[in-house]
Amino acid sequence: MEIKTRPLAPGRTCHPRPTGVYLLLAALAASILLSVVIGARPTDLTALMGLLDGRIDSIDEAAIASRLPRTLLALLAGAALAVAGATMQGLTRNPLADPGLLGVNAGAALAVVIGIAWFDMQQASRYIWVAIAGAGASALLVYLVANLGRGGATPLRLALSGAVVTAALTSLTSAVILPRADIAGLIHSWLIGGVGGATLDRITPVLPFLALGLAASLMAARKLNL
C-alpha cells in the first residue's frame, strides 16, 4: 500500500517536553484514583488500601472492587484510540486522521452488527475477530477510493474518502438494524458503548490484541511522523 505524501517542512518536528509528560501522567493517576473512590457511594482511601490487601470486608471495598474494572476498561479504550489515532496521523500525514474519520470504526461496527443480526452471533469473544475483519476491509476500501483518479491517495483524498465511506457504512448499519426490532436495543447499546458492565473476565480476552497493536505501532514509530 503506497500513500503519496509531501516532505515535511524543516522545523516542523516537535518533541514533547518531559515536564508536560509528567504533568499528564500525574493528571491521569489522579483521574484514576478519583474514578475509583468517587461514585454513587463515596468511599475513602482506607477502603482502597484494604482491597489491595486482597480482602473485601465492607460495602465500601465492594464498591471499589466493582469500579476497578470500569476504570481499567476506560483507560484501555482511551489508550487504544489514542495509539490508533496517532499511528493513522503519522501514516497519512494528516493531523485530522483517526479511526472514526477513516472509516475503521464504521467498518468494525457494521461487521459486528451483521454478525449479530444475520448470524445470531452472541459470544462477545467473537466480536473481536469480526470487528478486525470489518475494520480491515473498510480501511482497504477507503484507500482504494482515495487512490482513484490522478494523484493517488493523498492525505486530503484519504480524509475525504474516509468521510464518504464512514457515512455509507453507517447508513448500511442502520439498514441492517431497522428490520430487527427484537435486537435493536441490544445493538444500539453496544454501538453507544459504555463501561457499566465491565468485568475482568470480559477485559482479559482483549488484552493480547491491544498488546499486539501497541507493539506494532512502536515498531513502526521510527518510520512515522509521530
N, C-alpha and C positions, 0 to 999 in steps of 0.2 A: 504494500500500500504506500503510495507516494503522495505526499501533500506538499504543494508548492508554497514556499514561504519566502519572505523577504528578509535579508540580513538585518539584524538589529542595529540601530544607530549607536555609535560609541557613547559610552557613559550611561547607557540605559540600565545596565545590570546593577542591581542593588542587593545588599545583604542585610538581613535583619540584625539589629543591634542586640547584643546579649542582654542588656538591661530590659529591653522591651519583651524579649522572650521570657525572662524570669518573671516579669510582671504578669504576663499572660498565664504562665504556669501557676503562679500564686492565685490568680483570679479563678483559674479552673479548679484548683484544690479547694478554694473557699466555696465555690458553687457546688461542688460535690458534697462537701460537708453540710452545707445548708439544705441541700435537697434531701439528705438523709434524716436530719433532725427536725426539719420543719414540715408540717403537714396538717391534716385534719386533727391529728392528735400530736401536739408539740411534745418533743422529747428533749433530753439533755445529753451531754457527752458521757455522763456516767453510764447510761443505758448502752451507748455505743461501745464503750470500753468493755462492758460486761458481755456484749455479744461477741466481741473479738476474742474473748476468753473461751468461746465455744459453748456457751450456755444461753438458754432463753428461759429466764425465770420470772419475767414480768411482762405486762402488756406493752410497756414502752420498748422492751427489747424485741418483742414480736413485731411491733410496728416498724422498727428499723429493719428487721430481717426481711419484711415484705417490700421495703423501699429500696434495698440494696440492688436487687436485680433490675428494677426500673431505672435506677441511676446508671447502672452499668450498661444497659441497653441504649439509653440516650447518649452516653459517652461514646460507645462503639459506633452508633449510627452517625453521629456528628463527625467523628474522626474519619469514617469511611467516605462520607460525602466530601469532606474537605480534601482528602487524598485524591479521590477520583476527580474532583474539580480542578485541583492544581495540576494533575497529570494531563488532563484534557486541555487546559490552557497552555501548558508547555508544548504539547503535541501539535496543536492547531495554531499556535502563536496568536491566540485570541483571548484577551483578558475577560471576555464575557462567557466563554465556554464553560459548561457544566453538564452533568448527566441529564438534567431537565431540558436544557436548550438543544442538545444534540440528539435528542430522541431516545436515549438509552433507557431512561425511566419509563417512558411511554411504551417502548417495546417489551420491557420486562413485565409491566403491568398487563398488557394485552395478552401475553403468553400465559400468564398465571390465570387470568380471567377465563380464557378459552379452556384451560385445563380444568377449572372448577365447573364451568357451565356445560361443557360438552363431554368431558371425560370423567366427571364426578371425582375429580382429584380432591381428596380430603386430608391427606397427610401433609402437614406443614413441611416435613423434611424434603418432599418432592418439589416444593415451590422453588427451592434454591436452583435446582438443575434446570427447571423450565424457565425461570427468570433469567438465568445466564444465557440460555439459548435465545430467548426473545431479545435480550439486550444486545447480543452479538449480531443477530440478524438485522436489528434496527440500525445499529452503528454502520453495518455494511451498506444498508440501503441509503443512509444519509450520505455516505461517501460516494456511492455510485451516482446519486442525484447531483451532488456538488461537482462531480467530475464531468458532467455533460457540458458540451459546448467548448468554446475556446478558452484557454487559460487554466483549465484543470480545477482541482479542488483547492481554491484559495481560502484563507481564513474567513473572508466575508461570505463566500459561497457556502462554506460549511455551516456557518451560523444560520444563513437563510434557509438552506435545505433542511437543517435540523429543526427549525421552527415549523416548516411545512410538514415534515414527516411526523413531528410531535402532534400537530393538530389533526392530521389524518388518523394516526393510531389512536388518539384519544376519542375521536368520533367512532372508530370501529369498536373500541372498548364499550362505549355507551350502547352501540347497536347490539352487542352480544349480551349485555346486561338486561336491556329493556324487556325482552320476551320471558325472562326468568324472574318473575316477581318472588318466587319462593326462596331464591338465594340472593336477591338484590341487596337485602340488608347486610348479609354476611360479606358480600363482595365490597360494598361501599365502606363498610367498617374497616376492611383490610386495606382498601385503597387510601383511605384517610390516614390510617396508621395511628400508632399510639404505643405507650409503654405500660398501660394499665395491667395487662395480663402477663407481663414478663416474669419468667422464672429461669433459674439457672439451667434447667433441663432443656428449655427452648433456645437458650442463647448458645449453649455449647456446640451444637452441630454447625453453627455459622462461623465459629472461630477459625477453623482451618482455611476457609475461603478468604476471610479477612486477612489472615496472616500471609497467604499466598499473594493476594493483591498488593499488600504493603511491600512485600519483598520484591515483587516485580517492579513496582514503582520506584523503589530505592535503587534497584539495579539500573534502571533507565534514567535516573535523575541526572546523571552527568551529560546525557545527550539531549536533555530537555531544557527549556528556558524556565526553570523553576525558581 
